Amino acid sequence: MSDQPSGPNSRPETPASSEDAVKSAPGAVPGARSRAASGVPGREGTAPQESVGAASSVPPQNAGPYVPVVPAYLKAPPPPSDPWQRRAQGYQPGTLSRLRPSEPPAIGAATLWSVLATGVLSALLLGDGLGLNLLIVAVPAALAAFFAARTAGRGLRPWTAVWAVGGLALLTVPALRDAGWPTFLAVVSAAALGSLALHGSRSWPGVLLGSLGLFPSVAAGLRWGWRGVRDRADDSQGRVRTAVRSSAVALVLLVVFGALFASADAAFADLLGSLTPDASVGDSPWRVLLFVLGLAGALAAAYSAAAPVRWDGITVRPGPARGRAEWALPLIGLNLLFAAFIALQLAVLLGGYDKVLEETGLTPAAYARQGFWQLLWATVLTLLVIALALRWAPRGGARDRTLVRSVLGVLCVLTLVVVASALRRMDLYVDAFGLTRLRISVTAVELWLGVVLVLILAAGAFGAKLLPRAIAVSAATGVLVFGLISPDGLIAEQSVQRYRSDRTIDILYLRDLSADAVPALNTLPEPLRSCALERIQRDLEASDAPWYASSWGEARARDILREHAVEDHGSACYGFGRHDSEREGYEEDSYDPY
């Protein structure tokens, strides 16, 4: 049976006619109905009966709904494209977007409080100088990074712990030493190690770029922190108001009762004054800037810990491999040159030193000084040659690997002998004119270059997987040891020993050292002692830095000068010593008033 009605006037249902479809089509225009019905342009409303009867008598078989084809001239013009949308559709993600895997989760409450504590401590403590305050400020910043990493599901890895502990250890140098140049090196190295701890880099590009990786996260960290504060304020307005009221009441109580107790007891007032940061109205803009810097730095660290940039994703392709002869011939020639130079150095050390000085017409100090700088640059250039040689080394198989290791291994060993020769020349120079900041600095650099060569030799024997991180660890360790040995104190101690042996000393240079040199200079006889310490004592008296912005070396110098006062010798001190050849360019020893 059928559900359709029967009768002479009944007929099966058909799909919507082309006339109705044209009516409903978007962008239809008057007159289109008749043209679509006739199928012939120009003939309107004259559809033949035969075609209608055929269409009505034959139902469509296995066909979907009829969709008429609208000519192109009847279609509505497309809307004008948005240039900004088109630019967004063709946008290619940048390098940082590809290296940062994903956005971090919402910032947690523990991270927010740690960031806020970092900003407040930065504003209160960092405006008076550098000392223990750097380590105090770094602790909540490290906690913010730890909480953010834990929220993002990142665990603590061994190398992350190495970088973090190394960075905190470097921040002890400002707390121990008064000299500014070791402090600067330690702070910069601590920031680099902290960035490596957050990003977890291991390759050469990762270690080099990962040490600067906090800078790309500053703006993103600020946006991330602002979204977290805004969302939490919207969800918990009542709790925020309660916390603000409680903090205000606690602050009022502490101020009122603290003032009462301070006025009641002078000892308590002194203790409270030494422990309370000195924040006056005059330096408010400086404090606000320090607060913003501390807040931004802590947010950048937390953001990097939650969503680190994978700097290891940057790969440096090796250069085209060279043939064995083409690659090895220049390096073998360089090895022969190094061997000839080292043979001459051994001949000088075995008894030809006086003859060389006689032929060259140089003094021992000039010979040592002239050779040291050339040998230092030779060491640096050798490392560059090794890096380029590895880039274009032949890579055909085991024989090529053996050739590369043999040629570069011999070059590293010969360069180590050059390093030893340079250090020997600096030792002769120091014996002649004493130790200075420049001499001890370049000696430390030469020693570190020797360590790098030893690490390259070890990488050639055991594999180069750990070489980038090993060199970074050696650099940070060198900076830490350099700060802990107290360079200014070592210079003063060596100068005092030279005075006791040959009665020569340069007071005009020693008086410009930091407070770290006071223990050694305090052992000099008068009037040399007072002449060497008068400027240091004047600088300490002019400084009113609080305990958190002072170093242990400065505190120890204050105690020594308090027990043994400096005598005033007036202008007589300017005759006690002249600058030696390295400081003024003359070949003469220091003047001895005695």
LOPA-637052 format. One record per atom (N, C-alpha, C): residue in one letter; z, x, y. Coordinates in steps of 0.1 Angstrom, whole numbers, plus 5000, padded with zeros to 4 digits. Layout:
AZXY;...
//
This chain:
M500050084988;M500050005000;M500050095012;S499550025023;S499550095035;S500350025045;D500950105055;D501650045066;D500850005077;Q499450035077;Q498550005088;Q498249855088;P498049785099;P497649635099;P496249625095;S495849515088;S494549495083;S493849385091;G492549375092;G491849275100;G490549335105;P489749245110;P488449295115;P488549385127;N489549365135;N489749445147;N490649565146;S491049585134;S491949695132;S491149815128;R491649935132;R491050065129;R492150175128;P491950275121;P492950375119;P493250445133;E494550495134;E494850565146;E494250695147;T493750735158;T493150865160;T493950945170;P493751075170;P494451165180;P494051125194;A494851165203;A494651135217;A493251175221;S492551095228;S491151115232;S491151235242;S489951285243;S489751395252;S489951355266;E489751225269;E490051175283;E491551185286;D492351145276;D493851155279;D494351295279;A493651385271;A494151525271;A493851585284;V492651555290;V492351615303;V493251565313;K493651445312;K494551385322;K495851465322;S496351495310;S497651555309;S497551705311;A496451765311;A496351915311;A496751965325;P497452075325;P497952125338;P496752175346;G496852145359;G495752185368;G494552105367;A494651975362;A493451895361;A493051845375;V491751825377;V491251785390;V490451655388;P490351575399;P489551445398;P488151475394;G487651385385;G486251405380;G486151475367;A487251545363;A487151615351;A487151525339;R487851405341;R487851305330;R486551265325;S485651225334;S484351175331;S483451285325;R483551415331;R482751515325;R483151555311;A484451555309;A484951595296;A484551485286;A484551355290;A484151255281;A482751255277;S481851285287;S480451285283;S480051415277;G480751525280;G480351655274;G479151715281;V478551655291;V477351705298;V477751715312;P477651835318;P477951845332;P476951755340;G477551685350;G476751605359;G476551465354;R476851425342;R476751295337;R478151235335;E478551145344;E479951105344;E480050965339;G480950935329;G481250805325;G480250735316;T479350815309;T478350765301;T478450815287;A479650795281;A479750845267;A479050755258;P478150815249;P477350725239;P478350655229;Q477850535225;Q478650455216;Q478650515202;E477550585199;E477450645185;E478550755183;S478650835193;S479650945191;S481050885191;V481350775198;V482650715197;V482850655184;G481850585179;G481950525166;G482150625155;A481450735156;A481550835145;A482950905146;A483450925158;A484850985159;A485850885154;S485650755156;S486650655152;S486550625137;S485350645131;S485250605117;S485650715108;V485550835113;V485850955104;V487151015108;P488250995101;P489551055106;P489451215104;P490151285112;P490151435110;P490751475097;Q490151575091;Q490651625078;Q491251765080;N492551775076;N493151905076;N493051975090;A493251905100;A493151955114;A494351915122;G494752005131;G495951975139;G495551885151;P496451875160;P496151795172;P495051855180;Y494151775185;Y492951825192;Y493451875206;V493051995209;V493352055222;V491952085229;P491652025240;P490352045246;P490352185252;V489152245252;V488852375259;V488552345273;V489452395282;V489252375297;V488452495302;P487352465309;P486552575315;P487352665324;A486952785326;A487652875334;A487752835348;Y486752765353;Y486752725367;Y487652615370;L488152545359;L489152435361;L490552485360;K490752605355;K492152655353;K492752685367;A494052665368;A494752695380;A494852855381;P494752905393;P494853055394;P496253095391;P496453215384;P497753265381;P498553295393;P499853285392;P500753315404;P500653465407;P500853505419;P500753645423;P501953715415;S501653835410;S502653915402;S503553975412;D504853985407;D505854045415;D505854195413;P505654275424;P505454425423;P506754485417;W507954425421;W509154485416;W509354455401;Q508954335397;Q509054305383;Q508054385375;R506854405380;R505854495373;R506354635372;R507054685383;R507554825382;R508754825372;A509554725371;A510654725361;A510054715347;Q508954645345;Q508354635332;Q507754775327;G507254845337;G506654975333;G507655085334;Y508955065336;Y509955165338;Y510155245325;Q510155375326;Q510555455315;Q511955515317;P512755505307;P514155545309;P514155695311;G515155745320;G515255885324;G515855965312;T516056085315;T516656175305;T518056145302;L518856105312;L520256075310;L520355945302;S519455845305;S519555725298;S519255735283;R518355835280;R518055865266;R519155945259;L519756025266;L520756115260;L522156045259;R522355945268;R523655865267;R523455745257;P524055745246;P523655645235;P523855505240;S524955475246;S525255335249;S526255325260;E526455205266;E527455185276;E528855175270;P529855225276;P531155225271;P531755085271;P532755055262;P533354925263;P534154915276;A534654795278;A535454775290;A536654865291;I536954915303;I538055005305;I539354945302;G540155015295;G541454965290;G542554985301;A543654915299;A544754925308;A545355055309;A545555125297;A546155255297;A545255355304;T543955345303;T542955425310;T543055405325;L543155275329;L543355245344;L544555305350;W545655295343;W546955345348;W546955495349;S546255565339;S546155705339;S545255755351;V544255685353;V543355715364;V544055695378;L544755585379;L545555565391;L546655675393;A547255715383;A548255825384;A547655955388;T546455985383;T545756105387;T545356095402;G544955985407;G544655975422;G545855985430;V546955925426;V548155935434;V548756075434;L548756135423;L549256275422;L548356375430;S547056355429;S546156435437;S546456425452;A546656305457;A546956285471;A548256345475;L549256335466;L550656385470;L550856535468;L550156595458;L550456735454;L549356835458;L548156795458;L547056895460;L546856935475;G547456865484;G547256895498;G547957015503;D548857075496;D549757185501;D549357325495;G548357325486;G547957455480;G547757435465;L547557545458;L547357545444;L548457615437;G548857565426;G549957615418;G550157535405;L551357505403;L551657415391;L551057275393;N550757235405;N550257105408;N548957075401;L548057175399;L546857155392;L547057115377;L547957175371;L548357135357;L548956995357;I549756965367;I550356835367;I549356725369;V548356745377;V547356645380;V546356635367;A546156745361;A545256745349;A545756665337;V547056655336;V547656585325;V547256435324;P547556355335;P547056215334;P545556205333;A544756295339;A543356285338;A542956305323;A543556405316;A543356425302;A543756295294;L544856235298;L545256115291;L544255995293;A543755985305;A542755885307;A541555905298;A541056025297;A539956055288;A540256025273;F541556055269;F541956035256;F541955885253;F542555805262;F542655655260;F541255595260;A540355645268;A538955585269;A538255625256;A538355745251;A537755785238;A538255705227;R539555675226;R540155605215;R539655455216;T539555395228;T538955265229;T537555255224;A536755355227;A535355365223;A535155405208;G536255435201;G536155465187;G535855615184;R536055695194;R535755845192;R537055905187;G536955995177;G538156065172;G538256205178;L539356275176;L539556405180;L539056505170;R538056585174;R537456685166;R538056825169;P537956915159;P538557055161;P537957125174;W536657125176;W536157185188;W536557115201;T536756985200;T537256915212;T538656965215;A539456975205;A540857025208;A540757175213;V539857255208;V539757395213;V539457395228;W538357315232;W538057315246;W539157255255;A539757155250;A540857085258;A542057185260;V542457245249;V543657335250;V543257455259;G542057505257;G541657625265;G541557585280;G541057465283;G541057425297;G542457415303;L543357355296;L544757345301;L545457485302;A545157575293;A545657705293;A545157785306;L543957765309;L543357825321;L544057775334;L544557655334;L545257605346;L546657665348;T547057735338;T548357805340;T548157935349;V546957985351;V546758095359;V547158075374;P546757955380;P547257935394;P548757915394;A549357875384;A550857855384;A551557995382;L550858095377;L551558225375;L551158335385;R549858325390;R549358435399;R549158385413;D549458475422;D549258435436;D547858475441;A547158575435;A545858615439;A544858505438;G543958495448;G543058375449;G541858395440;W541358515438;W540058535430;W540258505415;P541358555409;P541558505395;P541758355394;T542458295404;T542658155403;T541358075404;F540458125413;F539158055414;F538458055401;L538358175395;L537658185382;L538258095371;A539658095371;A540258005361;A540057865363;V540057815376;V539857675378;V538457635375;V537457715378;V536057675375;V535857675360;S536457775353;S536357785338;S537057665332;A538157625337;A538857505332;A538057385333;A537357365344;A536557245346;A535357245336;A534757365334;A533657375324;A534157345310;L535357395306;L535857365292;L536257215291;G536757165301;G537057015301;G535856935299;S534756965305;S533456895304;S532956915289;L533057035284;L532657055270;L533456975260;A534756965263;A535656885254;A535156735254;L534656685266;L534256545266;L532956515260;H532056615260;H530656595255;H530456645241;G531256745237;G531156795223;G529756865220;S529356955229;S528057025227;S528257145218;R527057175212;R527057295203;R525857385204;S524757335209;S523557415210;S523557485224;W522557575226;W522457645239;W522257545251;P521357455250;P521257355262;P522557275263;G523157235251;G524357155252;G525457225258;V525657355255;V526757435261;V526557465275;L525357495279;L525057525293;L525157405302;L524557295298;L524557175306;L525757095304;G526357095292;G527657025290;G528757075298;S528757195302;S529857245311;S529757185325;L528557135329;L528457065342;L528256915340;G528556865328;G528256725325;G529056625332;L530156655339;L530856555346;L530156495358;F529356575365;F528656535377;F527756405375;P526956395365;P526156275363;P526956155360;S528256165357;S529056045353;S529955995364;V529856055376;V530756015387;V530455875392;A529155855395;A528755725400;A528955615390;A528555645377;A528655545367;A530155515364;G531055625365;G532455605362;G533055515373;L532655535385;L533255445396;L532855295394;R531555275390;R531155135388;R531855075376;W532055155365;W532755115353;W534255075357;G534855165364;G536255135368;G536355015377;W535454995386;W535554875395;W535354745387;R534454745378;R534254625369;R535554595361;G536154705356;G537354675349;G538454625357;V538654675369;V539654625379;V539354475383;R538154455386;R537754315390;R537954215379;D537554245367;D537754155355;D539254135353;R540054235353;R541454215350;R542154145361;A541754165374;A542354085385;A541953935384;D540753905379;D540353765378;D541153695366;D541453775356;D542053715344;D543653705345;S544253795353;S545653805353;S546153815368;Q545853715376;Q546253725390;Q547753715391;G548353635383;G549853625383;G550553755380;R550153825370;R550753945366;R550554055376;V549354055383;V549154155393;V550054135405;R550254005409;R551253985420;R552654025416;T553053995403;T554354035399;T554554185399;A553554255395;A553654405395;A553654465409;V552954405418;V552954445432;V554354425438;R554954305436;R556254275441;R557254365435;S557254395422;S558254475416;S558154625422;S556954675423;S556754805429;S557254815443;A557054715451;A557454715465;A559054715466;V559654625457;V561154625457;V561654755453;A561154815442;A561654945437;A561455055448;L560355055455;L560155155466;L561155135477;V561455015481;V562354995492;V563755035487;L564155005475;L565455055470;L565655205470;L564555275465;L564655415464;L564755475478;V563955425487;V563955485501;V565355465507;V565855345506;V567155315513;V568255395507;F568455385494;F569555455488;F569355605488;G568155655487;G567855795488;G568255855501;A567955775512;A568355815525;A569855825527;L570555725521;L571955725523;L572555835515;F572155865503;F572755985496;F572356115502;A571156125508;A570756255515;A571656275527;S571956165534;S572856185546;S574256215542;A574656175530;A576056195526;A576256335520;D575256395515;D575456525509;D574356615512;A574556735518;A573556825522;A572856885511;A573556915500;A572956975488;A571956885482;F572356755481;F571456655476;F570256635485;A570456645498;A569356635507;A568356755505;D568856875503;D567956985500;D567156965488;L567856925477;L567256895464;L566156795466;L566456685472;L565556575474;L564356615483;G564656695493;G563556745501;G562556845494;S563156925484;S562257015477;S561456945466;L562056835461;L561356765450;L560356665456;T560556615468;T559656515474;T558456575480;P557256525477;P556056585484;P556156555499;D555656645507;D555656635521;D554356575526;A554456445528;A553256365532;A553456305546;S552856365556;S553056325570;S551856235574;V551956165586;V550956085590;V549656165595;G549956285600;G548856355605;G547756395595;D548256425583;D547256465573;D546856345564;S547056225569;S546656105561;S545156105556;P544256135565;P542856135561;P542556235549;W543256355550;W543156455540;W543656405527;R544856335527;R545456275515;R544556165509;V543956085518;V543055975513;V541856035506;L541356145511;L540156215505;L540556275491;L541756335491;L542256385478;L542456275468;F542956155472;F543156045463;F541755995458;V540755985466;V539455945462;V538856045452;L538956175455;L538456275446;L539156275433;G540456265433;G541156255420;G540856135412;L540656015419;L540255895412;L538855905406;A537955955414;A536555975409;A536456075398;G537256185399;G537156275388;G537756225375;A538856155376;A539456095364;A538555985358;L537955905366;L537055805361;L535855865354;A535255975361;A534156045354;A534556105341;A535756155340;A536156215327;A536356105317;A536955995321;A537155885311;A535855825307;Y534955805316;Y533555745313;Y532855845303;S532955975306;S532256065297;S532856075283;A534156055283;A534856045270;A534455925262;A534255815269;A533855685262;A532355685258;A531555735267;A530055735265;A529555875269;P529755975260;P529256105264;P527756125264;V527256215273;V525856245273;V525656345262;R524756315253;R524456415242;R523456515246;W524056615253;W523156725258;W522456805247;D522956795235;D522356855223;D520956795220;G520656675226;G519356615224;G518256685231;I518556775241;I517556855247;I517256975239;T516056985234;T515657095225;T514657185233;V514857305231;V513957405236;V513057465225;R511857435226;R510957475215;R510757625216;P510657695204;P510457845204;P508957865209;G508757985214;G507458025218;G506558055207;P505258075209;P504358095198;P504758235191;A504758225178;A505058345171;A504058455172;R504558575174;R503658685176;R503458765162;G502458845162;G502258925150;G503359035149;R503459085137;R504559185135;R504359305144;A503159365144;A502959485152;A503059455167;E502459345171;E502559305186;E503959285190;W504759225182;W506159205186;W507059325185;A506959405174;A507859505171;A507559635179;L506359665183;L505959795189;L506759815202;P506759715212;P507559735224;P509059755222;L509559685212;L510959695210;L511359825203;I510459875194;I510760005188;I510660115199;G509760105208;G509660205219;G510960195227;L511460075230;L512760065238;L513860125230;N513960105217;N514960165209;N514960325209;L513760375209;L513660525210;L514160575224;L513860495234;L514260535248;L515860535248;F516460425243;F517860415242;F518460535234;A517860565223;A518360675215;A518260815222;A517260835230;A517160965237;A518160965248;F518460855255;F519460855265;F520860875259;I521160815248;I522460835242;I522660975237;A521561035232;A521661175227;A522061265239;L521461245251;L521761325262;L523261295266;Q523661175266;Q525061145269;Q526061215260;L525761225247;L526561295237;L526561445241;A525461495245;A525361645248;A526261675260;V526261575270;V527161595282;V528561595278;L528961495270;L530361485266;L530861605257;L529961665250;L530261775242;L530361915249;G530161915262;G530262045269;G529262065280;G528261985281;G527362005292;G527561935305;Y528761885307;Y529061805319;Y529061885331;D529662005331;D529562085343;D528162135347;K527362155336;K525962205339;K525162085345;V525361965340;V524661855346;V525061835361;L526361845364;L526761835378;L526161945386;E526162065381;E525562175388;E524062155391;E523362105382;E521962075383;E521661965393;T522361855392;T522161745400;T522761755414;G523761845416;G524361855429;G525361745432;L525761665423;L526661555425;L528161595422;T529061525429;T530461535425;T530761455413;P531861485406;P532161395394;P532261245397;A532861215409;A532961075412;A531661015415;A530761085422;A529461035425;A528561015413;Y528661115404;Y527961105391;Y528460975383;A529760955383;A530260845375;A529860715382;R529960705395;R529660585402;R528160545401;Q527360645403;Q525860625402;Q525460575389;G526060635378;G525560585365;G526060455361;F527260415365;F527860295360;F527060175364;W526560155376;W525860045380;W524460035373;Q523860145371;Q522560145363;Q522760095349;L523860145343;L524160115329;L524559965328;L525259915338;L525559775338;L524359685338;W523359715347;W522159635348;W521359655335;A521359775329;A520659795317;A521159705306;T522559685305;T523059595295;T522659455297;V522659415310;V522259275313;V520759255309;L519959345313;L518559335310;L518259335295;T519059415288;T518859415273;T519159285267;L520159215272;L520459075266;L519258985269;L518658995281;L517558915284;L516358945275;V516159075272;V515059115263;V515359065249;I516559065245;I516859005231;I516558855231;A516958785241;A516658635242;A515158615241;L514358685249;L512858665249;L512258715236;A512758815230;A512258865217;A512558765206;L513658695206;L513958595196;L512958465198;R512658445211;R511758335213;R510358355208;W509858475208;W508458505203;W508458585190;A509558585183;A509658665171;A508758605160;P508158685151;P507358635140;P508258555130;R507758445125;R508458355117;R507658315104;G507158425098;G506358395086;G507058385073;G508258455072;G508958445059;G510158545059;A510558585047;A511758675046;A511458805052;R510258855050;R509858995056;R509958995071;D509558885077;D509658875092;D511058865096;R511858785089;R513258775093;R513958915092;T513658995081;T514259125080;T513759215091;L512559205095;L512059295106;L512759255119;V512959125122;V513559085134;V515059135134;R515759115123;R517159155123;R517259305124;S516359375118;S516559525118;S516259575132;V515159535139;V514859585152;V515859545162;L516259415163;L517159375173;L518559425169;G518959435157;G520259495153;G520359635158;V519359715157;V519459855162;V519559855177;L518759765184;L518859755198;L520259715203;C520959625196;C522259585199;C523259705198;V523159775187;V524059885184;V523859995195;L522660025198;L522360125209;L522860075222;T522759955225;T523259895238;T524859905238;L525459885227;L526959905226;L527360045230;V526560145226;V526860285230;V526660295245;V525660235251;V525460235265;V526660175272;V527160065267;V528359995273;V529560095273;A529660165262;A530760265261;A530560375271;S529360415273;S529060525283;S529360475297;A529060345300;A529260295313;A530760285316;L531560245306;L532960235307;L533660365309;R533060475302;R533560605304;R533360655318;R532160625324;R531860665338;R532860595348;M533060465345;M534060395354;M535460455353;D535860505341;D537160565339;D537160695347;L536160775348;L536160895356;L536160855371;Y535560755374;Y535560715389;Y536960665393;V537560585384;V538960545387;V539960655388;D539760755379;D540660875380;D540460945393;A539260945399;A539061015411;A539460945423;F539360805424;F539660735436;F540560615434;G541060585422;G541960475420;G541260345417;L542060245414;L541560115409;L541460025421;T540459945422;T540259845432;T539859715425;R539759605433;R539359475428;R537959475423;L537059545430;L535659555426;L535559625413;R536259745412;R536159825400;R536759755387;I537859685389;I538359615378;I537559495374;S536859435383;S536059315380;S534859355372;V534159455377;V532859495370;V533259555356;T534359625355;T534759675342;T535059555332;A535659455337;A535859335329;A534559275324;V533559265334;V532259215330;V531559295320;E531659425321;E531059515311;E531659505298;L532959485297;L533659465285;L533259335278;W533059235286;W532659105281;W531259115275;L530359185282;L528959205277;L528959275264;G529959365262;G530059435249;G530459335238;V531359245242;V531759135232;V530559055228;V529759015238;V528558935236;V527659005226;L527459135228;L526559205218;L527159205204;V528459225203;V529059215190;V528859075183;L528958965191;L528758835186;L527358815182;I526358875189;I524958865185;I524758935172;L525359055170;L525259125158;L525859035146;A526958975149;A527558885138;A526658765135;A526058715146;A525158595143;A523958645135;G523458765137;G522258815129;G522658825115;A523958855112;A524358885098;A524758755091;F525458665098;F526058545092;F525458415097;G524558415106;G523958295111;G524358265126;A523458205133;A523658185147;A524058045151;K524557965141;K524957825144;K526157825154;L527057915153;L528257905162;L528157995174;L526958065175;L526858165186;L527058105200;P526457995204;P526657945218;P528157915220;R528757845211;R530157815213;R531057935213;A530758035205;A531458155204;A531458235217;I530258245223;I530058315236;I530858235247;A530858105247;A531658025256;A533158055255;V533558055242;V534958085240;V535358225245;S534458325243;S534758465247;S534758465262;A533958395269;A533958395284;A535258335289;A535658215283;A536958155288;A538158245284;T538158305273;T539258395269;T539258515279;G538158565282;G538158675292;G538658635305;V538358525310;V538858475323;V540358455322;L540858395311;L542258375309;L543058505309;V542558605301;V543258735300;V543158805314;F542058795321;F541958855334;F542958805344;G543258675343;G544258615352;G545658655348;L545958655335;L547258675330;L547758825332;I546758915332;I547159055333;I547559085348;S547258995357;S547559015371;S546759135377;P545459115381;P544659225385;P545359305398;D545859225407;D546459285419;D547659365415;G548459315406;G549659395401;G549159525393;L548059515386;L547559635379;L547059735388;I546359695399;I545859785409;I547059855416;A548059785419;A549259845426;A549959935417;E550159905404;E550859985395;E550060115392;Q548760115391;Q547960235389;Q547960325402;S547960265413;S548060335426;S549360415427;V550460345423;V551760405423;V551860525414;Q551260505402;Q551260615392;Q550460735397;R549260715404;R548560825409;R549260895420;Y550060815428;Y550860885439;Y551860975433;R552460935422;R553561015416;R552961135409;S551661135405;S551061245398;S550361345408;D549561295418;D548861385427;D549161365441;R550161275444;R550561255458;R549461195467;T548561115462;T547561055470;T547660905468;I547560835479;I547660685479;I546960635491;D546460505490;D545760445501;D546560315505;I547460335515;I548260225519;I547460115526;L546460155533;L545660055541;L544959955531;Y544659995519;Y544059905509;Y545159825502;L546259885499;L547259815491;L547959705499;R547959725512;R548659625520;R547959485520;D546659485516;D545859365516;D545859295503;L546659345493;L546759275481;L547659155482;S547759075471;S548558955471;S549958985467;A550758875467;A552158885463;A552358935449;D551358935440;D551458985427;D551659135426;A551359205437;A551559345438;A552859395442;V553759295446;V555059335452;V555959415442;P556059375429;P556959445420;P556559595419;A555259625419;A554959765417;A555059835431;L554659775442;L554759845455;L556259865459;N557159785454;N558559795458;N559159925452;T558459995443;T559060115437;T558660235446;L557760225456;L557360335464;L558560385473;P558560505477;P559560555486;P559260515500;E560260515508;E560060475523;E559460605530;P558660585539;P558260455546;P557060385539;L556560445529;L555360395522;L555560245517;R556760225512;R557060095507;R557059985517;S557660005529;S557659905539;S556259895545;C555560005546;C554159985552;C553259905543;A553459925530;A552659855520;A553059705519;L554259675522;L554759535520;L554959455532;E554759515544;E555059435556;E554059315558;R552859335555;R551859225557;R552059115546;I552359155534;I552659055524;I553858975527;Q554959045532;Q556158965536;Q555858875548;R555058915557;R554658825569;R553958705564;D553058725554;D552258605549;D553158515541;L554158565534;L555058485527;L555958405536;E556458465547;E557258395557;E556558285564;A555258305566;A554458205573;A554058085564;S554158105551;S553858005541;S555057915538;D554857785539;D555957695536;D555557595525;A554757655515;A554357575504;A555457525495;P555457405491;P556557355482;P556457415468;W557457385460;W557457445447;W556257425438;Y555657305439;Y554557265430;Y553257335435;A553257385447;A552057455453;A552257605454;S553257655447;S553557805448;S553457855433;S553157985432;S553058045419;S554258125416;W554458155403;W555558235399;W555558375405;G554358425407;G554258555413;G554758555428;E554458445435;E554958435448;E556458415449;A556958335440;A558458325439;A559158455436;R558558535427;R559158655423;R559158755435;A558058755442;A557958845454;A558958805465;R559158675467;R560158635476;R561558685473;D561858675460;D563158725455;D563358875458;I562258945455;I562359095456;I562559135471;L561759065480;L561859095494;L563059045500;R563658945494;R564958895499;R566058995496;E566059055485;E567059155481;E566859295488;H565559325490;H565259455496;H564359435508;A564959425520;A564259395532;A563259505535;V562159465542;V561159555547;V561559615560;E561459745562;E561859805574;E560559805584;D560859805597;D559759805606;D559459945611;H558259995608;H557860125612;H556760125623;G556360005627;G555459995638;G554060045635;S553460115645;S552060165643;S552060285634;A553160345630;A553160465622;A552560435608;C552560315604;C551960285591;C550460295590;Y549760295602;Y548360305602;Y547860455599;G548760545599;G548460685596;G548660715581;F549260625574;F549560655560;F548360605551;G547360685550;G546260655541;G544960615548;R543860655543;R542560615547;R541760565535;H540760485538;H539960435527;H539160545521;D538960535508;D538260635500;D536760605501;S536060685493;S534560685493;S534060545490;E534560475480;E534060345476;E534260245487;R535260255495;R535560155505;R534860185519;E534660315522;E533960345534;E532660425533;G532360465520;G531160535518;G531160685520;Y532360745520;Y532560885522;Y533060945509;E532761075507;E533161145495;E534461225498;E535561155499;E536861215502;E537961145495;D538961215492;D540161145486;D540961085497;S541961005492;S542860935501;S543761045508;Y544161005520;Y544961095528;Y546461085524;D547061195523;D548561195519;D549361245531;P550261165536;P550961215548;P551961325545;Y552161345532;Y553161455528;Y552361575524;
//
